[in-house]
Amino acid sequence: MARPRMRAIPLGGIGEVGKNMMVVEYRGDLILIDSGTKFPEEEMRGIDLIIPDITYVIENIQRFRAILITHGHEDHIGSLPYVLPQLERVAPIPIYGSPLALAFARSRLDEARNAHLADFMPIEPGITYKVGQHMEVEFIPVTHSIPGSMAITINTPVGRMIHTGDFKFDPTPPLGPRTDENRLRQLGDEGVLALFSDTVRIERKEATPSESTVSATLDRIIGGAKGRVILTSFASNILRLEQAIQVGARHGRKIGVVGRSMEQSVKVAMDLGYIQPPIGSMLPSEQVIKLPKDQILILTTGSQGEASAALARMASGDHPLLRIQEGDTVILSATPVPGNEETVSQTIDNLFKRGANVCYSAIEPSIHVSGHGGADELKQMIELVRPTFSIPIHGEHRHLHLYRQLAIDTGIPPENTMIPESGVPMSFSRGDMRKDPAVAYGAVLVDGLGTDRYRNVVLRHRDQLANTQVIIATVVVDLERGILIAGPELTGKGFDDDDSRGLIEGAERELKSYLDRQLRKGGMSYGYLVSRVKDVVARYIFSKAKLRPMILPVVTEL
């Protein structure tokens, strides 16, 4: 009989940044590493999120044992509220991770009202956990842009694999331990069969600067600002938020938090002691905005130009609390995720139009540092663990190919490194590696109604879209002058009867009424307009007929 092999199957995070998920299986055991989400790209304006397709896991549900989480960023935990209900028949599902990663996961699941489907298993570094009959798991601290980040080792009778998660070698992390180089070196001494490595920053040769370098830049910008300061970053970038709070308080500013995900993240981090604001420095945002402008610091969401985020609404004059004004300083303490560059640029342009002083990475490089290691650090990881096989993950195709060459240059034989493919199992014995036939995989499109990301959600499998009811909403506008030039015109697919035609015509009237009102106010950004077109049509259709067609806005700006 053929000897059992260990298999690793990427279901996301290959050829893309985000949507990270990997199956690891040996004999009767199957586990998942991470359960992430991804922002839709420019051509997918009608979609809210993209998550991995877990059809293969569902088909093998009797072997499914647990989910292991490397850290608490959305591209690694964001799909849990949508994935766990699909695995409900084997609930509660063990989820292993650091206390902070699990706190973020619990927060998302509580909001979605399905935390009861999870059995949260907080880990301690250096402890071995038995998962299933044949796998032993250990978590190793690594530095990233969020505390509690871990590399994961999985031992099977075939050998040991290491999944790095997102990492860098930060010598002076502001929060949490340094990457545990001693343990990684010990594992290399004991023998590592396969290394699966983060690659997203391989185009930079030098080591990534320490997170601690950002504090000086924040101090200079916030200390020199005359008016309100509004800082946006990833909601889960706890290191950056703690730095901003400390700097703001030092300059006599009161700090308010705006945006649901940002509020949740700050609360979780404060509960666990990662954020420790000076006494009296944080107030409800409703109080902060009434203070003199030079005493205000707002932390908010929207660093990736997300159309529904608080910053986009502020810049479009449609936020209930805040609008960007002349003299505001807006700090974008993040770099665009690949695919979001155009959206972020539009947001920055709109902020400048509103009269804000905008600080972003192109003009203030030290306003943000990456949480990912450069090429020298990726090489250092290979040299520490000395794997037999080295495989790139978590990156676009150029990152994967550059890493493969780096591994070869570092001493890995060419036949011992490969470019992975989504849905294609990488199968390992003690002495060889091969690709097996592809399994079911793909992208699932998360289509929500309005701003509530978990209620009235439809998961649309890409290969089923041909049979989906679709409404295409076409609009031509002049945003500079606030004029509706043509449309809106709504075209439906999959609607046949007269009642449906009347429904679409009613949605068209509702959208025109909204656009006539909103465009006259001026200042609406393109991305925010696209999101509102979808939202207005979707709400009308759902309120009148309880239908959830896919809404595809086609907005042309002249």
Beta strands, then each sheet from edge to edge (+ up, - down):
strand 1: 6-12
strand 2: 21-26
strand 3: 29-33
strand 4: 49-52
strand 5: 64-68
strand 6: 93-97
strand 7: 118-122
strand 8: 128-131
strand 9: 135-141
strand 10: 150-156
strand 11: 159-163
strand 12: 194-198
strand 13: 229-232
strand 14: 254-258
strand 15: 296-300
strand 16: 329-332
strand 17: 357-359
strand 18: 389-393
strand 19: 426-428
strand 20: 433-435
strand 21: 443-447
strand 22: 458-461
strand 23: 470-478
strand 24: 483-493
strand 25: 550-557
sheet 1: 7+ 6+ 5+ 3+ 2- 1+ 19- 20+
sheet 2: 4+ 21- 22+
sheet 3: 8+ 9- 10+ 11- 12- 18-
sheet 4: 14+ 15+ 13+ 16+ 17+
sheet 5: 24+ 23- 25-
end
